Amino acid sequence: MSLPRRPKTVLAPLAGFTDAPFRKLCSELGAELVYTEMASAAGLAHGSVPTRFLLSVLPGESPAVAQIFGSNEDDVAAAAREIDAMKRFCAIDLNSGCPMPRIRQEGSGSALLEDPEKIGRLLKAIKAETSLPVTLKTRPGPRPARNVMLEIVAAAQEAGVSGITLHARYASRGHSGPADLDLLARCVQAAKVPVTGNGGVVDRASFDAMAQTGVAAVMVGRAALDRPEIFRELSAEPGEEPPPPLSARERFDRHVALMKVFAEQLAHEFPDARVPSADTCIVMRFRTHLFRYFAGMDGAARMRRDMNSFATADDVFAAVSALRPSRVSGNRE
Ligand SMILES: Cc1cc2nc3c(=O)[nH]c(=O)nc-3n(C[C@H](O)[C@H](O)[C@H](O)COP(=O)(O)O)c2cc1C
């Protein structure tokens, strides 16, 4: 009897984090599929260059899905045309789960959960403009009293999607609380297309629990921000010794190296635009990544406090060099 196949490991779209350097880092560490940060369909439709930065890809990333958010068929269609022409993505994904007020106010993200038919219309508009597979990332509904999961699955399938990701928390819960694996299993049973599960996977045990629902893939969000090497651990075969964790310093050094390459690539790709320098990328991006990588080390709390005053990459490197391993947390430098 053959064993059920291990679900694929997927890096979630995380606005502010999953840029090309971070996606490549996770790819090197075993993520089998990666998502861009959500990009505004209206921004793409109206030629916004900073929005296009989000859709730049580094050579060597695992297959990458371009995620868009939008609430208007013309915009998502125009965005789909743009992305199709880039010839660098393996699929286009529509976000119908983001609970941020800024996104909801424009009728996008989780606001779409109020109207499953509209989700279907937006997906059809995207499908009409691309030969790439089109997918949907969604939630079971806006709140527990309004579960629209099966309506969404039906509308998405009718529009011709190739897959559905279910973040198994209602939008009203934001990103907190446990994911509802029973709902996820119902979604897998109801859907004719592969379902990717998402929510609360932080280690092998939570990955295995989600795999039991029958999902084709498991998407990991915040746990990858702390430990991108989680993908290596999740893809180890049963009984296989997982590779040792990376030290915080190893993670940091590789991430910095990839950021430098990416800054050069952006300058090359957008010669007429004001492209952030490697220094700016390192200062800006590590304001969000640094404290996660070095959490628990002696001096990490002070570094977190000082982070907003970092002006150059050298400030970042000096702060990191001042950190010391903590005997309490065991986080290695
Ligand atoms: C900082 C942050 C940014 C996020 N950005 C996006 C996004 O751009 N697109 C999206 O579909 N979901 C986004 N999400 C939701 C995640 O993709 C994921 O669904 C959520 O974090 C649950 O997975 P987790 O429990 O493994 O973190 C974001 C979540 C966080 C915490």
The ligand as an SDF file (V2000), in Angstrom:
LIG
                    3D

 31 33  0  0  0  0  0  0  0  0999 V2000
    2.1240   40.6770    8.1110 C   0  0  0  0  0  0  0  0  0  0  0  0
    1.1590   39.8710    7.3050 C   0  0  0  0  0  0  0  0  0  0  0  0
    0.9710   40.1720    5.9670 C   0  0  0  0  0  0  0  0  0  0  0  0
    0.0720   39.4200    5.1970 C   0  0  0  0  0  0  0  0  0  0  0  0
   -0.0720   39.7160    3.8660 N   0  0  0  0  0  0  0  0  0  0  0  0
   -0.9020   38.9580    3.0990 C   0  0  0  0  0  0  0  0  0  0  0  0
   -1.0110   39.1750    1.6990 C   0  0  0  0  0  0  0  0  0  0  0  0
   -0.3400   40.0370    1.1190 O   0  0  0  0  0  0  0  0  0  0  0  0
   -1.8710   38.3850    0.9930 N   0  0  0  0  0  0  0  0  0  0  0  0
   -2.6140   37.3930    1.6080 C   0  0  0  0  0  0  0  0  0  0  0  0
   -3.3750   36.6850    0.9350 O   0  0  0  0  0  0  0  0  0  0  0  0
   -2.5060   37.1610    2.9200 N   0  0  0  0  0  0  0  0  0  0  0  0
   -1.6610   37.8820    3.6610 C   0  0  0  0  0  0  0  0  0  0  0  0
   -1.5050   37.5970    4.9800 N   0  0  0  0  0  0  0  0  0  0  0  0
   -2.1280   36.3800    5.5260 C   0  0  0  0  0  0  0  0  0  0  0  0
   -1.1500   35.1960    5.3850 C   0  0  0  0  0  0  0  0  0  0  0  0
   -0.8940   34.8910    4.0360 O   0  0  0  0  0  0  0  0  0  0  0  0
   -1.7240   33.9400    6.0650 C   0  0  0  0  0  0  0  0  0  0  0  0
   -2.9730   33.6490    5.4780 O   0  0  0  0  0  0  0  0  0  0  0  0
   -1.9050   34.1540    7.5670 C   0  0  0  0  0  0  0  0  0  0  0  0
   -0.7430   34.7170    8.1450 O   0  0  0  0  0  0  0  0  0  0  0  0
   -2.2290   32.8130    8.2490 C   0  0  0  0  0  0  0  0  0  0  0  0
   -1.1610   31.8990    8.1300 O   0  0  0  0  0  0  0  0  0  0  0  0
   -0.1800   31.6130    9.3930 P   0  0  0  0  0  0  0  0  0  0  0  0
   -1.0810   31.2720   10.5540 O   0  0  0  0  0  0  0  0  0  0  0  0
    0.6780   30.4720    8.9190 O   0  0  0  0  0  0  0  0  0  0  0  0
    0.5920   32.8700    9.6460 O   0  0  0  0  0  0  0  0  0  0  0  0
   -0.6570   38.3580    5.7790 C   0  0  0  0  0  0  0  0  0  0  0  0
   -0.4800   38.0620    7.1420 C   0  0  0  0  0  0  0  0  0  0  0  0
    0.4170   38.8040    7.8960 C   0  0  0  0  0  0  0  0  0  0  0  0
    0.6020   38.4510    9.3520 C   0  0  0  0  0  0  0  0  0  0  0  0
  1  2  1  0
  2  3  1  0
  2 30  2  0
  3  4  2  0
  4  5  1  0
  4 28  1  0
  5  6  2  0
  6  7  1  0
  6 13  1  0
  7  8  2  0
  7  9  1  0
  9 10  1  0
 10 11  2  0
 10 12  1  0
 12 13  2  0
 13 14  1  0
 14 15  1  0
 14 28  1  0
 15 16  1  0
 16 17  1  0
 16 18  1  0
 18 19  1  0
 18 20  1  0
 20 21  1  0
 20 22  1  0
 22 23  1  0
 23 24  1  0
 24 25  2  0
 24 26  1  0
 24 27  1  0
 28 29  2  0
 29 30  1  0
 30 31  1  0
M  END
$$$$
